Amino acid sequence: MASDGTTVERLRQYLRELTPEARALLIAELERAVLRGDDVAGSELILHELRQIVRESRGLTPRLNSVTRVFYMPIEPFLVDDIADHNHPNRIARASLTPIWNWIARELLPDEAQAYADDAGDALLAGDFKRAIALAGPFQDKVAEVIERTFAAVANDEKAGRRLRSQIGTPRSEESALLLARALRWRGVFEHFAARLPLQIADLSGSRLDEIKALIDSESAQEPANFQCFLLIVMRRLSEPWQIIRFAIKAAGTDHSTRVAASSYAAAVNIVLAEMTRLVGELKGELRSGRGVGCGILLKNIHDAARGLRTELDISGESHWGRQLAQLRAQVSGLLKSEIESVPGRVRRLLRPRSAVDIRPGAVLNADDVAETELLVEFAGACRNFASELAINEITQRAYTELQQYLDNTTRTLVDSLRNAGEAERPFRQSQVEAAVRFCGKVFGAEYAAMISRSAEAARAGEQARARG
């Protein structure tokens, strides 16, 4: 676990040192590769870290310093990128980490926290990451012990409990603090369990499903309260996180949701639905920001989870799980409807043929508008792959057909306008054609875009020849 944590920390540091432009390019390339179905090692982890960095840069998530990141390394499998109000079984919102650390350093163990921060900080400055991890161990043990003892002392005193929770100052503060204590106290067990798992599990089925379920059952028998923590550790290793529901189906001996809900592994389905809820919330935030980061991957993950739940479980529409899943699918459909329907309009606004008198001499299209619209066109294309499962088939087909017809009809007009353009308007005509080529590449493919580009080159060459003549 320590070596894995070191690797992730180095990756995180490398990604932070990239320029915003380089990070945006890396996100776009990884998204395209994953959506094409290419097997890119570590792509999900890299995209996760990039999204986290972008959120920090917008001020949406507090950034931890190196000392606190080392302290929190054992709880990485149990962190979730969501607001602290939402309920994620046995997971801690990453946004809660800074308030919890401040509570530890201010109220719980101020002297010990300062001593750890000083010693671990010196080790990190010297480049000795292993020593920093070793220094964290005794302090982690102490924090776990004191948190559990502190909350046990106020268990029967509601007023004192409220005062204690207010010191932390986050929603679900008691739940988060006690989970932190559990993760720290049992970190050795969790590290040993994780070490017995493959680094990545592409398909949780057959003998692999049986072996890992037996491992969870064996470890949980020692401490039943750790059961969901083991599920989360496994989920972190899965290429398709929703596949943890297969434990529940295996345990129940049937895919009927009523029997599954009564099994000891029903928590796996609740975890997946909570994760879907988080992903839908993240998708909503990224779409509203207008600067979506990895939206295609978010959409793919939501689609895969919904399809997995619907095809592998016999979920009644009247059951709690059935209603929850239907509500999530409706939310996604509502979110995507306006985005998809806006695509043809965005393209028309940029590519609308203009008369020479409407073009300012030397003007060109705004590069940011073109780049954002290109991403939106690409996103609409990705939506087509997931339309059926997310109930957006009709919307997507209508918008994409409109977009195809407009590009097919307008691009040739733009090339003709470039061919006959005067010197003052030529830069604008040229920028329109270049934007059209980019959009056509997303809609019709590289070969079609190259054909349009060659036509534009021929138009420019003809104009230059006439000018020389």
C-alpha positions as CSV (number, residue, x, y, z in Angstrom):
1,M,0.0,0.0,0.0
2,A,2.8,2.4,0.8
3,S,4.5,1.8,-2.5
4,D,1.1,2.4,-4.3
5,G,0.6,5.6,-2.3
6,T,4.1,6.8,-3.3
7,T,3.3,6.1,-6.9
8,V,0.0,8.0,-6.8
9,E,1.7,10.9,-5.0
10,R,4.4,11.2,-7.6
11,L,1.7,11.1,-10.4
12,R,-0.3,13.8,-8.6
13,Q,2.8,16.0,-8.3
14,Y,3.7,15.5,-12.0
15,L,0.2,16.4,-13.1
16,R,0.1,19.5,-10.9
17,E,3.3,20.8,-12.5
18,L,1.8,20.6,-16.0
19,T,0.5,23.9,-17.5
20,P,-3.3,24.3,-17.7
21,E,-3.1,23.9,-21.5
22,A,-1.2,20.7,-21.2
23,R,-3.7,19.3,-18.6
24,A,-6.6,20.2,-20.9
25,L,-4.9,18.5,-23.9
26,L,-4.2,15.4,-21.8
27,I,-7.8,15.2,-20.6
28,A,-9.1,15.5,-24.2
29,E,-6.8,12.8,-25.5
30,L,-7.5,10.4,-22.6
31,E,-11.3,10.9,-23.0
32,R,-11.1,10.2,-26.8
33,A,-9.1,7.0,-26.2
34,V,-11.4,5.7,-23.5
35,L,-14.5,6.5,-25.5
36,R,-13.0,4.7,-28.5
37,G,-12.6,1.7,-26.3
38,D,-8.8,1.8,-26.2
39,D,-7.2,0.1,-23.3
40,V,-5.1,3.0,-21.8
41,A,-3.4,1.8,-18.6
42,G,-4.2,4.1,-15.6
43,S,-6.5,6.4,-17.6
44,E,-9.2,6.4,-15.0
45,L,-6.8,7.3,-12.2
46,I,-5.1,10.0,-14.3
47,L,-8.5,11.5,-15.2
48,H,-9.6,11.4,-11.6
49,E,-6.5,13.3,-10.5
50,L,-6.9,15.8,-13.3
51,R,-10.5,16.5,-12.3
52,Q,-9.4,17.0,-8.7
53,I,-6.6,19.4,-9.7
54,V,-9.1,21.5,-11.9
55,R,-11.6,21.6,-9.0
56,E,-8.9,22.8,-6.7
57,S,-7.9,25.5,-9.2
58,R,-11.5,26.8,-9.2
59,G,-11.5,26.8,-5.4
60,L,-14.1,24.1,-5.2
61,T,-12.0,21.8,-3.1
62,P,-9.4,22.8,-0.5
63,R,-5.9,21.6,-1.3
64,L,-4.1,19.5,1.3
65,N,-0.4,20.1,2.1
66,S,2.1,17.3,1.7
67,V,2.2,16.5,5.5
68,T,-1.6,16.0,5.7
69,R,-1.7,14.0,2.5
70,V,0.8,11.5,4.0
71,F,-1.4,11.3,7.2
72,Y,-4.5,10.6,5.1
73,M,-2.9,8.0,2.8
74,P,-4.5,5.0,4.5
75,I,-8.0,6.3,3.9
76,E,-7.6,6.9,0.2
77,P,-9.8,3.9,-0.8
78,F,-12.6,5.4,1.3
79,L,-12.5,9.0,-0.1
80,V,-15.2,10.4,-2.3
81,D,-15.2,13.6,-4.4
82,D,-18.6,14.9,-3.3
83,I,-20.1,17.5,-1.0
84,A,-20.0,16.4,2.6
85,D,-23.8,16.5,2.9
86,H,-24.4,13.4,0.7
87,N,-24.5,10.0,2.2
88,H,-21.9,7.5,0.8
89,P,-21.8,4.4,2.9
90,N,-18.4,4.2,4.7
91,R,-16.9,6.9,2.6
92,I,-15.5,10.4,3.6
93,A,-16.0,13.4,1.4
94,R,-12.6,14.7,0.4
95,A,-13.8,18.2,1.2
96,S,-14.1,17.2,4.8
97,L,-10.4,16.4,5.2
98,T,-9.2,19.9,5.9
99,P,-11.8,20.7,8.6
100,I,-11.1,17.3,10.2
101,W,-7.4,17.9,10.2
102,N,-7.9,21.4,11.7
103,W,-10.1,19.9,14.4
104,I,-7.4,17.3,15.2
105,A,-4.6,20.0,15.3
106,R,-6.7,22.5,17.2
107,E,-8.9,20.5,19.7
108,L,-7.9,16.9,19.8
109,L,-4.1,16.5,19.8
110,P,-2.5,20.0,19.2
111,D,1.0,19.2,20.5
112,E,1.2,15.8,18.8
113,A,-0.1,17.2,15.5
114,Q,2.5,20.0,15.6
115,A,5.3,17.5,16.3
116,Y,4.2,15.2,13.5
117,A,3.9,18.1,11.1
118,D,7.4,19.4,11.9
119,D,9.1,16.0,11.7
120,A,7.2,14.7,8.6
121,G,7.7,18.1,6.9
122,D,11.5,17.9,7.5
123,A,11.5,14.4,6.0
124,L,9.6,15.5,3.0
125,L,11.9,18.4,2.4
126,A,14.8,16.0,2.5
127,G,13.0,13.9,-0.1
128,D,12.6,10.9,2.3
129,F,9.0,9.9,1.6
130,K,9.4,6.6,3.4
131,R,10.5,8.2,6.6
132,A,7.5,10.6,6.4
133,I,5.2,7.6,6.2
134,A,6.9,5.9,9.1
135,L,6.6,9.1,11.2
136,A,2.9,9.2,10.4
137,G,2.2,5.7,11.9
138,P,2.4,6.4,15.6
139,F,0.5,9.6,15.2
140,Q,-2.2,7.8,13.2
141,D,-2.6,5.2,16.0
142,K,-3.0,8.0,18.6
143,V,-5.5,9.9,16.5
144,A,-7.6,6.7,16.0
145,E,-7.6,5.9,19.7
146,V,-8.5,9.5,20.8
147,I,-11.3,9.9,18.3
148,E,-13.0,6.7,19.3
149,R,-12.6,7.5,23.0
150,T,-13.8,11.1,22.6
151,F,-17.0,10.1,20.8
152,A,-17.7,7.2,23.2
153,A,-17.5,9.7,26.1
154,V,-20.4,11.8,24.7
155,A,-22.5,8.9,23.4
156,N,-25.2,9.4,26.0
157,D,-24.9,13.2,26.2
158,E,-26.7,14.9,23.3
159,K,-25.6,18.4,24.2
160,A,-21.9,17.4,24.5
161,G,-22.3,15.4,21.2
162,R,-23.6,18.5,19.4
163,R,-20.8,20.6,20.8
164,L,-18.2,18.0,19.6
165,R,-19.7,17.8,16.1
166,S,-19.8,21.5,15.8
167,Q,-16.1,21.7,16.6
168,I,-15.4,19.7,13.4
169,G,-17.9,21.9,11.5
170,T,-18.8,19.6,8.6
171,P,-22.0,17.7,7.7
172,R,-21.9,14.1,8.8
173,S,-18.9,15.0,11.0
174,E,-19.3,12.2,13.5
175,E,-19.7,9.6,10.8
176,S,-16.6,10.9,9.0
177,A,-14.5,11.1,12.1
178,L,-15.3,7.6,13.2
179,L,-14.7,6.2,9.8
180,L,-11.3,8.0,9.8
181,A,-10.5,6.3,13.1
182,R,-11.5,2.9,11.8
183,A,-9.4,3.3,8.6
184,L,-6.4,4.4,10.7
185,R,-6.8,1.7,13.4
186,W,-7.3,-1.1,10.9
187,R,-4.9,0.2,8.2
188,G,-2.6,-2.8,8.5
189,V,-5.5,-5.2,7.8
190,F,-6.7,-3.1,4.9
191,E,-3.2,-2.8,3.4
192,H,-2.8,-6.6,3.7
193,F,-6.2,-7.2,2.1
194,A,-5.4,-4.8,-0.7
195,A,-2.0,-6.5,-1.3
196,R,-3.8,-9.8,-2.0
197,L,-5.9,-8.2,-4.8
198,P,-4.8,-7.7,-8.4
199,L,-3.8,-4.1,-9.1
200,Q,-6.6,-3.9,-11.7
201,I,-9.6,-6.2,-12.1
202,A,-11.0,-6.0,-15.7
203,D,-13.8,-8.5,-15.1
204,L,-15.2,-9.6,-11.8
205,S,-16.6,-13.0,-12.7
206,G,-16.0,-16.7,-12.5
207,S,-13.2,-17.9,-10.3
208,R,-12.0,-14.4,-9.6
209,L,-15.4,-13.4,-8.2
210,D,-15.4,-16.6,-6.0
211,E,-11.8,-16.0,-4.8
212,I,-12.3,-12.4,-3.8
213,K,-15.7,-13.0,-2.2
214,A,-14.1,-15.8,-0.1
215,L,-11.3,-13.3,0.9
216,I,-13.9,-10.7,1.9
217,D,-15.9,-13.3,3.9
218,S,-12.7,-14.5,5.7
219,E,-11.5,-11.0,6.6
220,S,-15.0,-9.8,7.7
221,A,-15.4,-12.8,10.0
222,Q,-12.5,-11.3,12.1
223,E,-14.2,-7.9,12.3
224,P,-17.7,-7.7,10.7
225,A,-17.8,-3.9,10.9
226,N,-15.0,-3.8,8.3
227,F,-17.2,-5.5,5.7
228,Q,-18.1,-2.5,3.6
229,C,-14.5,-1.2,3.8
230,F,-13.4,-4.4,2.0
231,L,-16.0,-3.9,-0.6
232,L,-14.8,-0.3,-1.3
233,I,-11.2,-1.5,-1.5
234,V,-12.2,-4.0,-4.2
235,M,-14.4,-1.4,-6.0
236,R,-11.3,0.8,-6.3
237,R,-9.5,-1.9,-8.2
238,L,-12.3,-2.6,-10.6
239,S,-12.2,-1.3,-14.2
240,E,-16.0,-1.2,-14.0
241,P,-16.8,-0.3,-10.3
242,W,-20.5,-1.3,-10.7
243,Q,-19.4,-4.9,-10.9
244,I,-19.3,-5.2,-7.1
245,I,-23.1,-5.9,-7.3
246,R,-22.1,-9.4,-8.5
247,F,-21.0,-10.2,-4.9
248,A,-24.6,-9.5,-3.9
249,I,-26.1,-11.7,-6.7
250,K,-23.6,-14.5,-5.8
251,A,-24.5,-14.3,-2.1
252,A,-28.2,-14.3,-2.8
253,G,-27.9,-17.1,-5.3
254,T,-30.3,-15.2,-7.6
255,D,-30.6,-11.9,-9.5
256,H,-34.1,-11.2,-8.0
257,S,-33.8,-7.8,-6.2
258,T,-35.9,-8.8,-3.3
259,R,-33.7,-11.8,-2.4
260,V,-30.6,-9.7,-3.1
261,A,-31.8,-6.9,-0.8
262,A,-32.1,-9.5,2.0
263,S,-28.5,-10.8,1.5
264,S,-25.5,-9.8,3.5
265,Y,-24.0,-8.2,0.4
266,A,-27.0,-5.8,-0.3
267,A,-24.6,-3.0,0.7
268,A,-22.8,-3.5,-2.7
269,V,-25.9,-2.3,-4.6
270,N,-26.4,0.7,-2.2
271,I,-22.7,1.6,-2.8
272,V,-23.2,1.5,-6.6
273,L,-26.3,3.6,-6.4
274,A,-24.6,6.2,-4.2
275,E,-21.7,6.3,-6.6
276,M,-24.1,6.8,-9.5
277,T,-25.7,9.7,-7.6
278,R,-22.3,11.2,-7.1
279,L,-21.4,10.9,-10.7
280,V,-24.7,12.5,-11.8
281,G,-24.0,15.4,-9.4
282,E,-20.5,15.8,-10.8
283,L,-21.8,15.7,-14.4
284,K,-24.3,18.4,-13.5
285,G,-21.6,20.6,-12.0
286,E,-19.3,20.2,-15.0
287,L,-22.0,20.9,-17.5
288,R,-23.1,24.0,-15.6
289,S,-19.6,25.3,-15.3
290,G,-19.2,25.5,-19.1
291,R,-15.8,24.0,-18.7
292,G,-16.6,20.3,-18.5
293,V,-13.6,18.1,-17.4
294,G,-13.9,14.5,-18.5
295,C,-17.7,14.8,-19.1
296,G,-17.5,12.0,-21.6
297,I,-15.9,9.6,-19.1
298,L,-18.5,10.6,-16.5
299,L,-21.3,9.9,-18.9
300,K,-19.7,6.5,-19.8
301,N,-19.4,5.5,-16.1
302,I,-23.0,6.5,-15.4
303,H,-24.2,4.6,-18.5
304,D,-22.2,1.5,-17.6
305,A,-23.5,1.5,-14.0
306,A,-27.1,1.9,-15.1
307,R,-26.8,-0.8,-17.7
308,G,-25.1,-3.1,-15.2
309,L,-27.8,-2.7,-12.6
310,R,-30.6,-3.1,-15.2
311,T,-29.2,-6.1,-17.0
312,E,-27.6,-8.1,-14.1
313,L,-30.3,-7.4,-11.5
314,D,-34.0,-8.1,-11.8
315,I,-35.1,-4.8,-10.3
316,S,-38.8,-4.1,-9.9
317,G,-39.8,-0.6,-10.9
318,E,-41.8,-0.4,-7.6
319,S,-38.8,-1.3,-5.4
320,H,-36.7,1.2,-3.6
321,W,-33.7,0.4,-5.9
322,G,-35.9,0.5,-9.0
323,R,-37.3,4.0,-8.1
324,Q,-33.8,5.3,-7.3
325,L,-32.4,4.1,-10.6
326,A,-35.3,5.5,-12.6
327,Q,-34.9,8.8,-10.9
328,L,-31.1,8.9,-11.7
329,R,-31.8,8.1,-15.4
330,A,-34.4,10.8,-15.5
331,Q,-31.9,13.3,-14.0
332,V,-29.3,12.5,-16.6
333,S,-31.8,12.8,-19.4
334,G,-32.9,16.2,-18.2
335,L,-29.3,17.4,-17.8
336,L,-28.3,16.3,-21.3
337,K,-31.4,17.5,-23.1
338,S,-30.5,21.2,-23.1
339,E,-26.8,20.5,-23.8
340,I,-27.5,18.3,-26.8
341,E,-30.2,20.6,-28.2
342,S,-27.9,23.6,-28.0
343,V,-25.2,22.1,-30.2
344,P,-26.7,22.9,-33.7
345,G,-27.4,26.5,-32.5
346,R,-23.8,26.9,-31.3
347,V,-22.4,25.7,-34.6
348,R,-24.8,27.9,-36.6
349,R,-23.8,31.0,-34.7
350,L,-20.2,30.5,-35.6
351,L,-20.5,29.2,-39.2
352,R,-23.4,31.4,-40.3
353,P,-22.5,32.8,-43.8
354,R,-22.1,36.6,-43.6
355,S,-22.0,39.3,-46.2
356,A,-18.8,41.2,-46.6
357,V,-20.3,44.4,-45.1
358,D,-21.0,42.4,-41.9
359,I,-17.4,41.4,-41.4
360,R,-14.9,43.8,-39.7
361,P,-11.6,44.0,-41.6
362,G,-9.1,41.5,-40.2
363,A,-11.7,39.9,-37.8
364,V,-11.6,36.2,-37.0
365,L,-13.7,33.8,-34.9
366,N,-13.0,33.7,-31.2
367,A,-10.6,30.8,-30.6
368,D,-12.1,29.9,-27.2
369,D,-15.7,29.9,-28.7
370,V,-14.5,27.5,-31.4
371,A,-12.7,25.2,-29.0
372,E,-15.7,25.1,-26.6
373,T,-18.1,24.3,-29.4
374,E,-15.8,21.6,-30.7
375,L,-15.9,20.0,-27.3
376,L,-19.6,20.2,-27.2
377,V,-19.9,18.6,-30.7
378,E,-17.6,15.8,-29.5
379,F,-19.7,15.5,-26.3
380,A,-22.9,15.2,-28.3
381,G,-21.2,12.5,-30.4
382,A,-20.3,10.6,-27.2
383,C,-23.9,10.9,-26.0
384,R,-25.0,8.9,-29.0
385,N,-23.1,5.9,-27.7
386,F,-25.1,6.0,-24.4
387,A,-28.4,7.3,-25.7
388,S,-30.6,4.2,-25.3
389,E,-29.7,3.4,-21.7
390,L,-30.0,7.1,-20.6
391,A,-33.3,7.7,-22.4
392,I,-32.0,10.4,-24.7
393,N,-32.3,8.5,-28.0
394,E,-34.8,10.8,-29.7
395,I,-33.2,14.0,-28.5
396,T,-29.7,12.9,-29.6
397,Q,-30.8,11.6,-33.0
398,R,-32.7,14.8,-33.8
399,A,-29.9,17.2,-32.8
400,Y,-27.2,15.1,-34.5
401,T,-29.2,14.8,-37.8
402,E,-29.8,18.6,-37.7
403,L,-26.1,19.2,-37.1
404,Q,-25.0,16.8,-40.0
405,Q,-27.4,18.5,-42.4
406,Y,-26.2,22.0,-41.5
407,L,-22.5,21.2,-41.8
408,D,-23.0,19.3,-45.0
409,N,-24.9,22.2,-46.6
410,T,-22.9,25.1,-45.1
411,T,-19.3,24.0,-45.3
412,R,-19.2,24.1,-49.1
413,T,-20.8,27.6,-49.0
414,L,-18.1,28.8,-46.7
415,V,-15.4,27.4,-49.0
416,D,-16.9,29.2,-51.9
417,S,-17.0,32.4,-49.9
418,L,-13.3,32.0,-49.1
419,R,-12.6,31.5,-52.8
420,N,-14.2,34.8,-53.6
421,A,-13.2,36.8,-50.5
422,G,-11.6,40.2,-50.5
423,E,-8.5,40.9,-48.6
424,A,-10.3,42.6,-45.6
425,E,-12.8,39.7,-45.1
426,R,-10.5,36.8,-45.9
427,P,-9.2,36.2,-42.3
428,F,-12.7,35.8,-41.0
429,R,-13.7,33.5,-43.9
430,Q,-10.6,31.5,-43.3
431,S,-11.4,31.1,-39.6
432,Q,-14.9,30.0,-40.4
433,V,-13.6,27.3,-42.8
434,E,-11.0,26.1,-40.2
435,A,-13.8,25.8,-37.6
436,A,-16.0,23.9,-40.0
437,V,-13.2,21.5,-40.7
438,R,-12.8,20.8,-37.0
439,F,-16.5,20.3,-36.5
440,C,-16.7,18.0,-39.5
441,G,-13.9,16.0,-38.2
442,K,-15.9,15.2,-35.1
443,V,-19.2,14.6,-37.0
444,F,-18.2,12.9,-40.2
445,G,-14.6,11.7,-39.5
446,A,-11.1,12.7,-40.4
447,E,-11.4,11.7,-44.1
448,Y,-14.3,14.0,-44.7
449,A,-12.6,16.9,-42.8
450,A,-9.4,16.4,-44.8
451,M,-11.4,16.6,-48.1
452,I,-12.9,20.0,-46.9
453,S,-9.5,21.2,-45.9
454,R,-8.1,20.3,-49.3
455,S,-11.0,22.3,-50.9
456,A,-10.1,25.2,-48.8
457,E,-6.4,25.0,-49.7
458,A,-7.4,24.9,-53.4
459,A,-9.7,28.0,-52.9
460,R,-6.8,29.9,-51.3
461,A,-4.4,28.8,-54.0
462,G,-6.8,30.0,-56.7
463,E,-7.3,33.3,-55.0
464,Q,-3.5,33.8,-54.7
465,A,-3.1,33.0,-58.3
466,R,-5.7,35.5,-59.3
467,A,-4.1,38.1,-57.1
468,R,-0.7,37.5,-58.7
469,G,-2.3,37.8,-62.2
